[in-house]
Amino acid sequence: STGDVEAPPIKAGAEKASGIEAYLEQDLGDLNSKCIYLNQGWWTYQICYKLQIRQLHFKEKKVELQHELGTFDEALTDASAQQEPFFLSEADFLPDMKTHLRYARHIFSNGSPCGEEDSEVRHTELRIACSPDMGIHMKIREPEVCSYIIVLYLPALCEHPDYSPARG
């Protein structure tokens, strides 16, 4: 039956601070079980909302190589929420973008090791912003070795008054 869905418990912290969950569910569905896959050339990125981010390479529909780019770090995400609001830098822009959009920041830490002898592990900052054209887009960069910034552009976030490009 479809009417017996319980509301999830309300958590303080980043969810409360940014208030974006209901908007994201429009694009991502049930956030607790949904992963999205976005292809960027050789790599495909699996973003599992508030769970983990992985970098995958498929060969003949099987995962041939993968790196864990981090698991969701609620403590770091909540701590960083104290510094809101955040606005995208030009390095994060899609082609033809001109507006420094506000974004929600989620931190993913403790990914797979960078090298065989390196104690450094991969970590990712996920920046969730309003999509400029109603499509779902991703832009990824690695400003330092094994430190990733992924910008996820989602149309539904544009409906949130704080994240809409037309605000103010």
CYANA upper distance limits for C-alpha pairs under 8 A (distance plus 0.5 A):
 11 LYS  CA     15 GLU  CA      7.25
 11 LYS  CA     16 LYS  CA      7.46
 12 ALA  CA     16 LYS  CA      5.87
 12 ALA  CA     17 ALA  CA      8.29
 13 GLY  CA     17 ALA  CA      6.49
 13 GLY  CA     78 ASP  CA      5.71
 13 GLY  CA     81 ALA  CA      8.16
 14 ALA  CA     18 SER  CA      6.44
 14 ALA  CA     19 GLY  CA      8.42
 14 ALA  CA     74 GLU  CA      8.48
 14 ALA  CA     77 THR  CA      6.97
 14 ALA  CA     78 ASP  CA      5.37
 14 ALA  CA     81 ALA  CA      6.37
 15 GLU  CA     19 GLY  CA      5.96
 15 GLU  CA     20 ILE  CA      7.43
 15 GLU  CA     21 GLU  CA      7.36
 17 ALA  CA     81 ALA  CA      7.42
 18 SER  CA     81 ALA  CA      8.47
 18 SER  CA    104 ALA  CA      7.27
 20 ILE  CA     24 LEU  CA      6.73
 20 ILE  CA    157 LEU  CA      7.65
 20 ILE  CA    160 HIS  CA      7.66
 21 GLU  CA     25 GLU  CA      6.75
 22 ALA  CA     26 GLN  CA      7.58
 23 TYR  CA     27 ASP  CA      8.12
 23 TYR  CA    156 ALA  CA      5.94
 23 TYR  CA    157 LEU  CA      6.09
 23 TYR  CA    159 GLU  CA      7.68
 23 TYR  CA    160 HIS  CA      7.31
 24 LEU  CA     28 LEU  CA      6.47
 24 LEU  CA     29 GLY  CA      8.20
 24 LEU  CA     31 LEU  CA      8.34
 24 LEU  CA    154 LEU  CA      8.06
 24 LEU  CA    156 ALA  CA      6.50
 24 LEU  CA    157 LEU  CA      6.72
 25 GLU  CA     29 GLY  CA      5.10
 25 GLU  CA     30 ASP  CA      6.56
 25 GLU  CA     31 LEU  CA      6.63
 26 GLN  CA    156 ALA  CA      6.54
 27 ASP  CA    154 LEU  CA      7.37
 27 ASP  CA    155 PRO  CA      7.70
 27 ASP  CA    156 ALA  CA      6.52
 28 LEU  CA     34 LYS  CA      7.03
 28 LEU  CA     35 CYS  CA      8.41
 28 LEU  CA     36 ILE  CA      8.10
 29 GLY  CA     34 LYS  CA      7.19
 30 ASP  CA     34 LYS  CA      6.41
 31 LEU  CA     49 TYR  CA      6.47
 32 ASN  CA     49 TYR  CA      7.41
 32 ASN  CA     50 LYS  CA      8.26
 33 SER  CA     48 CYS  CA      8.17
 33 SER  CA     49 TYR  CA      8.45
 34 LYS  CA     48 CYS  CA      6.59
 34 LYS  CA     49 TYR  CA      7.23
 35 CYS  CA     46 GLN  CA      6.83
 35 CYS  CA     47 ILE  CA      5.87
 35 CYS  CA     48 CYS  CA      4.57
 35 CYS  CA     49 TYR  CA      6.96
 36 ILE  CA     45 TYR  CA      8.49
 36 ILE  CA     46 GLN  CA      6.20
 36 ILE  CA     47 ILE  CA      5.84
 36 ILE  CA     48 CYS  CA      6.99
 37 TYR  CA     44 THR  CA      7.00
 37 TYR  CA     45 TYR  CA      6.01
 37 TYR  CA     46 GLN  CA      5.12
 37 TYR  CA     47 ILE  CA      6.99
 38 LEU  CA     44 THR  CA      6.07
 38 LEU  CA     45 TYR  CA      5.76
 38 LEU  CA     46 GLN  CA      7.23
 38 LEU  CA    137 HIS  CA      8.49
 38 LEU  CA    138 MET  CA      7.61
 39 ASN  CA     43 TRP  CA      6.66
 39 ASN  CA     44 THR  CA      4.71
 39 ASN  CA     45 TYR  CA      6.73
 40 GLN  CA     44 THR  CA      6.34
 40 GLN  CA     45 TYR  CA      8.02
 42 TRP  CA     57 HIS  CA      6.91
 43 TRP  CA     55 GLN  CA      6.75
 43 TRP  CA     56 LEU  CA      6.06
 43 TRP  CA     57 HIS  CA      5.58
 43 TRP  CA     58 PHE  CA      8.36
 44 THR  CA     55 GLN  CA      6.39
 44 THR  CA     56 LEU  CA      5.57
 44 THR  CA     57 HIS  CA      6.62
 44 THR  CA     58 PHE  CA      8.29
 45 TYR  CA     53 ILE  CA      7.63
 45 TYR  CA     54 ARG  CA      6.27
 45 TYR  CA     55 GLN  CA      5.21
 45 TYR  CA     56 LEU  CA      6.59
 46 GLN  CA     53 ILE  CA      6.09
 46 GLN  CA     54 ARG  CA      5.58
 46 GLN  CA     55 GLN  CA      6.90
 46 GLN  CA     56 LEU  CA      7.87
 47 ILE  CA     52 GLN  CA      6.85
 47 ILE  CA     53 ILE  CA      5.14
 47 ILE  CA     54 ARG  CA      7.17
 48 CYS  CA     52 GLN  CA      5.74
 48 CYS  CA     53 ILE  CA      6.55
 50 LYS  CA     71 THR  CA      8.24
 50 LYS  CA     72 PHE  CA      5.64
 50 LYS  CA    106 HIS  CA      8.30
 51 LEU  CA     71 THR  CA      6.14
 51 LEU  CA     72 PHE  CA      5.52
 52 GLN  CA     68 GLU  CA      8.16
 52 GLN  CA     69 LEU  CA      7.94
 52 GLN  CA     70 GLY  CA      6.21
 52 GLN  CA     71 THR  CA      4.65
 52 GLN  CA     72 PHE  CA      6.11
 52 GLN  CA    108 PHE  CA      7.42
 53 ILE  CA     68 GLU  CA      6.80
 53 ILE  CA     69 LEU  CA      5.77
 53 ILE  CA     70 GLY  CA      6.16
 53 ILE  CA     71 THR  CA      7.01
 53 ILE  CA    108 PHE  CA      7.98
 53 ILE  CA    124 THR  CA      8.46
 54 ARG  CA     66 GLN  CA      7.34
 54 ARG  CA     67 HIS  CA      6.21
 54 ARG  CA     68 GLU  CA      5.07
 54 ARG  CA     69 LEU  CA      5.74
 54 ARG  CA     70 GLY  CA      7.81
 55 GLN  CA     66 GLN  CA      5.95
 55 GLN  CA     67 HIS  CA      5.61
 55 GLN  CA     68 GLU  CA      6.91
 55 GLN  CA     69 LEU  CA      7.20
 56 LEU  CA     63 VAL  CA      6.94
 56 LEU  CA     64 GLU  CA      8.08
 56 LEU  CA     65 LEU  CA      6.32
 56 LEU  CA     66 GLN  CA      4.92
 56 LEU  CA     67 HIS  CA      7.15
 57 HIS  CA     63 VAL  CA      6.26
 57 HIS  CA     64 GLU  CA      6.15
 57 HIS  CA     65 LEU  CA      5.59
 57 HIS  CA     66 GLN  CA      6.77
 58 PHE  CA     62 LYS  CA      5.69
 58 PHE  CA     63 VAL  CA      4.93
 58 PHE  CA     64 GLU  CA      5.88
 58 PHE  CA     65 LEU  CA      7.65
 59 LYS  CA     63 VAL  CA      6.86
 59 LYS  CA     64 GLU  CA      6.37
 67 HIS  CA    111 GLY  CA      8.08
 67 HIS  CA    112 SER  CA      6.53
 68 GLU  CA    111 GLY  CA      5.25
 68 GLU  CA    112 SER  CA      5.46
 68 GLU  CA    122 ARG  CA      7.67
 69 LEU  CA    108 PHE  CA      7.80
 69 LEU  CA    109 SER  CA      7.94
 69 LEU  CA    110 ASN  CA      8.24
 69 LEU  CA    111 GLY  CA      5.17
 69 LEU  CA    112 SER  CA      7.09
 69 LEU  CA    122 ARG  CA      5.69
 69 LEU  CA    123 HIS  CA      5.89
 69 LEU  CA    124 THR  CA      6.56
 69 LEU  CA    148 TYR  CA      8.21
 70 GLY  CA    108 PHE  CA      5.04
 70 GLY  CA    109 SER  CA      4.92
 70 GLY  CA    110 ASN  CA      5.68
 70 GLY  CA    111 GLY  CA      4.30
 70 GLY  CA    112 SER  CA      7.80
 70 GLY  CA    122 ARG  CA      6.75
 70 GLY  CA    123 HIS  CA      5.54
 70 GLY  CA    124 THR  CA      6.66
 71 THR  CA    108 PHE  CA      5.25
 71 THR  CA    109 SER  CA      5.90
 71 THR  CA    110 ASN  CA      6.83
 71 THR  CA    111 GLY  CA      7.00
 72 PHE  CA    106 HIS  CA      7.89
 72 PHE  CA    107 ILE  CA      6.60
 72 PHE  CA    108 PHE  CA      4.81
 72 PHE  CA    109 SER  CA      7.03
 73 ASP  CA     77 THR  CA      6.59
 73 ASP  CA    106 HIS  CA      8.25
 73 ASP  CA    107 ILE  CA      6.12
 73 ASP  CA    108 PHE  CA      5.74
 73 ASP  CA    109 SER  CA      6.55
 74 GLU  CA     78 ASP  CA      6.45
 74 GLU  CA    107 ILE  CA      7.97
 75 ALA  CA     79 ALA  CA      6.61
 76 LEU  CA     80 SER  CA      6.55
 76 LEU  CA    107 ILE  CA      6.77
 77 THR  CA     81 ALA  CA      6.73
 77 THR  CA    105 ARG  CA      7.43
 77 THR  CA    106 HIS  CA      5.77
 77 THR  CA    107 ILE  CA      5.69
 78 ASP  CA     82 GLN  CA      7.65
 79 ALA  CA     83 GLN  CA      8.47
 80 SER  CA     84 GLU  CA      7.94
 80 SER  CA    105 ARG  CA      8.16
 81 ALA  CA     85 PRO  CA      8.49
 81 ALA  CA    105 ARG  CA      7.92
 85 PRO  CA    102 ARG  CA      7.30
 85 PRO  CA    103 TYR  CA      8.09
 86 PHE  CA    102 ARG  CA      6.01
 86 PHE  CA    103 TYR  CA      6.19
 86 PHE  CA    104 ALA  CA      7.56
 86 PHE  CA    105 ARG  CA      8.23
 87 PHE  CA    100 HIS  CA      6.13
 87 PHE  CA    101 LEU  CA      5.84
 87 PHE  CA    102 ARG  CA      4.69
 87 PHE  CA    103 TYR  CA      6.33
 88 LEU  CA     92 ASP  CA      6.47
 88 LEU  CA     93 PHE  CA      7.75
 88 LEU  CA    100 HIS  CA      5.63
 88 LEU  CA    101 LEU  CA      5.99
 88 LEU  CA    102 ARG  CA      6.73
 88 LEU  CA    103 TYR  CA      7.21
 89 SER  CA     93 PHE  CA      7.47
 89 SER  CA    100 HIS  CA      6.88
 90 GLU  CA    100 HIS  CA      7.86
 92 ASP  CA    139 LYS  CA      7.26
 92 ASP  CA    151 VAL  CA      7.20
 93 PHE  CA     97 MET  CA      6.26
 93 PHE  CA     98 LYS  CA      8.22
 94 LEU  CA    139 LYS  CA      7.92
 97 MET  CA    132 PRO  CA      8.20
 99 THR  CA    165 PRO  CA      7.90
101 LEU  CA    129 ALA  CA      7.30
101 LEU  CA    130 CYS  CA      7.82
101 LEU  CA    163 TYR  CA      7.57
101 LEU  CA    164 SER  CA      8.38
101 LEU  CA    165 PRO  CA      6.81
102 ARG  CA    129 ALA  CA      6.95
102 ARG  CA    162 ASP  CA      8.09
102 ARG  CA    163 TYR  CA      6.02
103 TYR  CA    127 ARG  CA      6.25
103 TYR  CA    128 ILE  CA      5.71
103 TYR  CA    129 ALA  CA      5.09
103 TYR  CA    130 CYS  CA      8.15
103 TYR  CA    163 TYR  CA      7.27
104 ALA  CA    127 ARG  CA      6.14
104 ALA  CA    128 ILE  CA      5.61
104 ALA  CA    129 ALA  CA      7.20
105 ARG  CA    125 GLU  CA      7.22
105 ARG  CA    126 LEU  CA      6.25
105 ARG  CA    127 ARG  CA      5.33
105 ARG  CA    128 ILE  CA      7.04
106 HIS  CA    125 GLU  CA      6.42
106 HIS  CA    126 LEU  CA      5.58
106 HIS  CA    127 ARG  CA      7.09
107 ILE  CA    123 HIS  CA      8.30
107 ILE  CA    124 THR  CA      6.62
107 ILE  CA    125 GLU  CA      5.29
107 ILE  CA    126 LEU  CA      6.75
108 PHE  CA    123 HIS  CA      6.15
108 PHE  CA    124 THR  CA      5.55
108 PHE  CA    125 GLU  CA      6.71
108 PHE  CA    126 LEU  CA      8.03
109 SER  CA    121 VAL  CA      8.50
109 SER  CA    122 ARG  CA      7.43
109 SER  CA    123 HIS  CA      5.03
109 SER  CA    124 THR  CA      7.00
110 ASN  CA    121 VAL  CA      6.42
110 ASN  CA    122 ARG  CA      6.87
110 ASN  CA    123 HIS  CA      6.73
111 GLY  CA    121 VAL  CA      5.94
111 GLY  CA    122 ARG  CA      5.01
111 GLY  CA    123 HIS  CA      6.21
112 SER  CA    121 VAL  CA      5.96
112 SER  CA    122 ARG  CA      6.19
113 PRO  CA    118 ASP  CA      7.31
113 PRO  CA    119 SER  CA      7.03
113 PRO  CA    120 GLU  CA      6.39
113 PRO  CA    121 VAL  CA      4.71
113 PRO  CA    122 ARG  CA      6.70
114 CYS  CA    118 ASP  CA      6.70
114 CYS  CA    119 SER  CA      8.02
114 CYS  CA    120 GLU  CA      6.38
114 CYS  CA    121 VAL  CA      5.94
114 CYS  CA    122 ARG  CA      6.69
114 CYS  CA    145 VAL  CA      8.50
114 CYS  CA    146 CYS  CA      6.61
115 GLY  CA    119 SER  CA      8.20
115 GLY  CA    120 GLU  CA      8.24
120 GLU  CA    146 CYS  CA      8.36
121 VAL  CA    146 CYS  CA      7.37
122 ARG  CA    146 CYS  CA      5.17
122 ARG  CA    147 SER  CA      6.39
122 ARG  CA    148 TYR  CA      8.21
123 HIS  CA    146 CYS  CA      7.09
123 HIS  CA    147 SER  CA      5.78
123 HIS  CA    148 TYR  CA      6.79
124 THR  CA    147 SER  CA      6.39
124 THR  CA    148 TYR  CA      5.05
124 THR  CA    149 ILE  CA      6.16
124 THR  CA    150 ILE  CA      7.65
125 GLU  CA    148 TYR  CA      6.80
125 GLU  CA    149 ILE  CA      5.41
125 GLU  CA    150 ILE  CA      6.81
126 LEU  CA    149 ILE  CA      6.56
126 LEU  CA    150 ILE  CA      5.44
126 LEU  CA    151 VAL  CA      6.44
126 LEU  CA    152 LEU  CA      7.66
127 ARG  CA    149 ILE  CA      7.83
127 ARG  CA    150 ILE  CA      6.55
127 ARG  CA    151 VAL  CA      5.08
127 ARG  CA    152 LEU  CA      6.54
128 ILE  CA    151 VAL  CA      6.37
128 ILE  CA    152 LEU  CA      5.34
128 ILE  CA    153 TYR  CA      6.47
128 ILE  CA    154 LEU  CA      7.68
129 ALA  CA    151 VAL  CA      7.65
129 ALA  CA    152 LEU  CA      6.73
129 ALA  CA    153 TYR  CA      5.39
129 ALA  CA    154 LEU  CA      6.75
129 ALA  CA    157 LEU  CA      7.03
129 ALA  CA    158 CYS  CA      8.29
129 ALA  CA    163 TYR  CA      7.47
130 CYS  CA    153 TYR  CA      5.85
130 CYS  CA    154 LEU  CA      5.76
130 CYS  CA    155 PRO  CA      6.09
130 CYS  CA    156 ALA  CA      7.61
130 CYS  CA    157 LEU  CA      5.44
130 CYS  CA    158 CYS  CA      5.13
130 CYS  CA    163 TYR  CA      6.86
130 CYS  CA    164 SER  CA      7.03
130 CYS  CA    165 PRO  CA      7.99
131 SER  CA    135 GLY  CA      6.78
131 SER  CA    136 ILE  CA      7.10
131 SER  CA    137 HIS  CA      7.67
131 SER  CA    153 TYR  CA      4.95
131 SER  CA    154 LEU  CA      5.29
131 SER  CA    155 PRO  CA      5.21
131 SER  CA    156 ALA  CA      8.48
131 SER  CA    157 LEU  CA      8.04
131 SER  CA    158 CYS  CA      7.32
132 PRO  CA    153 TYR  CA      8.25
132 PRO  CA    155 PRO  CA      8.02
133 ASP  CA    155 PRO  CA      7.97
134 MET  CA    154 LEU  CA      7.71
134 MET  CA    155 PRO  CA      5.14
135 GLY  CA    153 TYR  CA      8.21
135 GLY  CA    154 LEU  CA      7.31
135 GLY  CA    155 PRO  CA      6.70
136 ILE  CA    152 LEU  CA      7.87
136 ILE  CA    153 TYR  CA      6.05
136 ILE  CA    154 LEU  CA      5.54
136 ILE  CA    155 PRO  CA      7.15
137 HIS  CA    152 LEU  CA      6.45
137 HIS  CA    153 TYR  CA      5.49
137 HIS  CA    154 LEU  CA      7.45
138 MET  CA    150 ILE  CA      7.31
138 MET  CA    151 VAL  CA      5.99
138 MET  CA    152 LEU  CA      5.13
138 MET  CA    153 TYR  CA      6.55
139 LYS  CA    150 ILE  CA      6.23
139 LYS  CA    151 VAL  CA      5.60
139 LYS  CA    152 LEU  CA      7.24
140 ILE  CA    148 TYR  CA      7.56
140 ILE  CA    149 ILE  CA      6.22
140 ILE  CA    150 ILE  CA      4.90
140 ILE  CA    151 VAL  CA      6.79
141 ARG  CA    148 TYR  CA      6.33
141 ARG  CA    149 ILE  CA      5.91
141 ARG  CA    150 ILE  CA      7.08
142 GLU  CA    146 CYS  CA      7.32
142 GLU  CA    147 SER  CA      6.13
142 GLU  CA    148 TYR  CA      5.00
142 GLU  CA    149 ILE  CA      6.76
143 PRO  CA    147 SER  CA      6.97
143 PRO  CA    148 TYR  CA      7.16
143 PRO  CA    149 ILE  CA      8.01
144 GLU  CA    148 TYR  CA      7.92
154 LEU  CA    158 CYS  CA      8.06
155 PRO  CA    159 GLU  CA      8.29
156 ALA  CA    160 HIS  CA      8.14
157 LEU  CA    163 TYR  CA      6.87
157 LEU  CA    164 SER  CA      7.68
158 CYS  CA    163 TYR  CA      6.31
158 CYS  CA    164 SER  CA      4.94
158 CYS  CA    165 PRO  CA      7.59
159 GLU  CA    163 TYR  CA      7.96
159 GLU  CA    164 SER  CA      6.65
160 HIS  CA    164 SER  CA      6.49
161 PRO  CA    167 ARG  CA      6.94
162 ASP  CA    167 ARG  CA      7.37
163 TYR  CA    167 ARG  CA      8.00
